[in-house]
Amino acid sequence: MNIENLKKEILEKLEKSVNLKDLELLEKDYLGKKGIIRNISSSMKDLDVQAKKELGIKLNELNVFLEEKIDKKKKAIKTSETKEREEKEFLDITLPGDKVERGHIHPLSLAKKELEDIFTFLGFSVVEGPEVEDEWHNFDALNFPLDHPAREMQDTFFIKQGNRANLSQKEKFILRTHTSNVQTRYMETHKPPIKIAVPGRVFRSEATDARHEVCFYQIEGLYVDKNVSVANLKGILLRFLQEYFKDKNVKIRLRPSFFPFVEPGFEVDMSCTVCNQKGCSVCSGEGWLEILGAGMVHQNVFSSCGLKDVTGFAFGVSVDRLAMMKYKIDNIRWFHSGDLRFLKQF
Amino acid sequence: MIISYNWLNSLLKGKLPKVKELSDKIVLHAFEVELPVKHDDDYALEIKILPDRGSDALSHFGIARECSAIFNLPLDDLKVELKEDKNTEIDKFLSVEVKDKDCKRYSARVLTGIEVKESPKWIQDRLKVCGISPINNVVDVTNYVMLELGQPLHAFDYEKLSENKKIIIDKLKKSEKFITLSEQEVVLDKDTLTISDEEDVLVIAGIKGGKKAEISKNTKAIVLESANFKGSLISKTSKKLKIRTDSSYRFEHNIDSNLTVLALDRAANLIQEIAGATILKGVIDIYPKKEKLTRIFLHLDYLKNLLGIDVDLKDVRKILRSLEIEILKEEKDKIELLIPSFRKDIVAQENIIEEIGRIYGYDKINSVIPVSEEAIKRNSNVDFANNLRLIFKEFGFSEVYNYPFIGKEDKENFNFNKLIEIENPITVDSEYLTPSLIPNLIKNLKLNLKYEKDVKIYEIGKGFKKNGVFGEKRYISGVSSKSFQNIKGYLEELFESFGIKNIEFITNEKESFFSKKKSAIIKINKREVGTIGYLSSNVLESLGLDLDPVLFELDFEVFESEIKKDKKYTFISSYPIAIRDITVIVKKDTFVGEVLKSIKSLDSKLIKEIELVDIYNSDLNKSVTFRIYMQAKDRGLENEEINKIQNKIISNLIQNPEWEVKK
């Protein structure tokens, strides 16, 4: 039999095969143990050596060629069959997902963590301090005169002590009114350079409303070294606000202000990120938002803490306010509500 | 303080910028300003004078001085052209005796031939813009001059003074009743500083005048008083009497003693002009201890280093001059300055640097990120708290923040003692600092069960207790509506996640708000770390709870100190695991933990894990099934070995005569 004709015949049949069964049959008829190619090869023994060799090579080539062809076709048929099957598949992807019970971190913790991270990147070590504090560390050492209004009952929570009048300033206790008590505590026990960030809870004895709480959180920054300047304060505050609000266009401005423990003292405004200073209801059309108090550490504070020949800056910002701005929370009292309808949003 | 735009401008040579720009600039260089309010052709500007600037800035003149520095406009001279009556000396009509040193200066004039009537419109208009109602020309002038110069003045009806026309300034020897100008009756304590004639108190010094010598329509002659009192004393008296006036507000800030005569003359001059008065010759001016002016050295290096900008010396000079700070001497590296008496806030060179900085403009200082050699120290407490939050979040717990306060009711319900008490609590249910986070967490739970089916909440916070000292201690506490076993599982996993393996739950023998039989002390590495369990029935009943929550409270510091620094990898064997189940029948009230302990007492390296797979309760007994997983690191286990371990466990178990191992 002519091998070329045989090849043609098989290729024609291959062309006509439409499913795996046809192919299996084809394989069996031509390539199988009792297939045509085997038959031809077993009938070769009557030929001479040269002819046997030539035919053997040709048959082998044909065999390999056909195997490849059939394999290819098999794969093509399988792929198209899978495709067909897939077309008929159905999954309702619009069904709601299974309810996963996730826990929630308090928004103040989230804001606090972010601030701790930012100040750590800026080179500040995170330090904490006591909430029940003596008047010396909260007021006197911070250059608050004895008759300063912040020391009055309407601003400060006093701890009941029967013999208060006879006690020294270091023995009279209050709930700290700011995290600045940690400034004095830290400076008493550490040598400059000092570069700390102090997050913590503070207390004010005042009526609460949407913006005022009896207890809220602050983060305080303190940097003391040989030549710390207002320029450094501006540098740190600008970076911190740009990082926190994730906006490189945030600008700040310093205005004169007064706090007993700094001189010069500043009120720091940041550009309104809501309207990009075009004027909106959030910034009352001013383009600026009052954000924190700051200043250069008062030399009297340094001498109370036993430091000299240094300068430094300090600033304090309400974490509650920063969290409210970030998460657009309209009322500060949500933070201490313990209400999961609020907490589960974070 | 309210400033009239027109009035302010009249005190300066040259024109102020428009009201919006004016207010923006004052905000940047000096004080906060509220939105201006229009009044006919004038504006009222509410300026918030900083507390340390009360001595110089609580007046139109003070603000004009600021504007002069900010806008580089010269101040106009105050015209005071008095025409005294040369024939009548004041000394023949009035005498003054200052008996107390808290009256730092007392100046007075006598005016006669006065016609008390309405003030001219321009005075009335300016007072109205500043929020003061006009009364009559004499009183209006005293108010006008106070708003203009910052010096409070007082006018008495001369004829109403007692016979000898003598004014005495002294502290009261005994408490006394007094009726103020606004007909309010007050009781003045002993030691209140007053101004009196020889019979009655006329004025509470620096605070408020009285009815006796009030100016009336019929007043013909007046004594004009312009004095200076010690600020802290006025502040104390004003608070005690709960009377705060424009006068006391200014005196509290220790205004300039040098203002008295200037203001007095200005007022006398105005009254003369508008009420046709005759001014008697001379001023009574008692000023026993003249105030000394402060001298300060400004070091130029320090100025540069503190601001972080090099301000040109020419600008420094100009700014100082504009603020009326006199340069006494200039040296190479420092300048000696003389501080005017009205700037009581300037006592050190940092104050001068602030003045230069703010007038020069803080916006001119560039931001510079400081470079420090100080290495950052990690705070393990803060890290631990943050890690806890992540794990609780994985567990499905939500974090709450509570006030650290509780009231008497909770104190009694929970039977707390040694509490720290607040002297001035904001409400009755916040009298104490709470020693535990649990009471407020229970309130949270109650609130949330209104909206949620299952609640798991926790707080990381402080408890407070008075143990000789005022102590504060950190806790990790939680409450849940779920079961003891459920919450115990979370805690075990919590400890495990920090690499703590040696955890025990031990019968709670303590008296506390935890139930005695239904709670456990938790120990890690044999150290007590906290408690888990249900509330004691007493507390539960007094709280009136209709649920029985599971609570835990862990000592933050103990927990943290027991954390292994790093977890340790254990070898994973690839040989097959052999499993045997052992079922033990014990009495119903036997702790399963006891059985487990017995099984664990066989310290075999081949036991990989013991799992509780089933508890079946019958009437008196329960059968507890454990699954023992056995595996060797280096080989497959032979049946013989496995049986040997199983038999050993069983023989250990049956040493307890009450226990039976099911065959």
Interface residues (C-beta under 8 A of the other chain):
Chain A: E101 R102 G103 H104 I105 H106 L108 S109 K113 E116 T120 L122 G123 F124 S125 V126 V127 E128 P130 E131 V132 D147 P149 M153 F157 F158 I159 K160 Q161 F173 L175 P193 I194 K195 P199 R201 S205 A207 V214 C215 Y223 D225 N227 V228 S229 V230 A231 N232 K234 G235 I236 L238 R239 R253 L254 R255 P256 S257 F258 E263 P264 G265 F266 E267 M296 H298 Q299 T311 F335 H336 G338 D339 L340 R341 L343 K344
Chain B: V27 L28 H29 A30 F31 E32 L50 P51 D52 R53 S232 S235 K236 N305 L306 L307 G308 I309 A348 E350 N351 I353 E354 G357 R358 Y362 D363 I365 N366 S367 V368 I369 P370 S372 E373 E374 I376 K377 R378 N379 N381 V382 N386 R389 L390 F392 K393 E394 F395 G396 F397 S398 E399 V400 Y401 N402 Y403 P404 I420 E421 I422 E423 N424 P425 I426 S430 L433 N440 L441 K443 N444 L447 N448 Y451 E452 V455 K456 I457 K462 F464 F470 E472
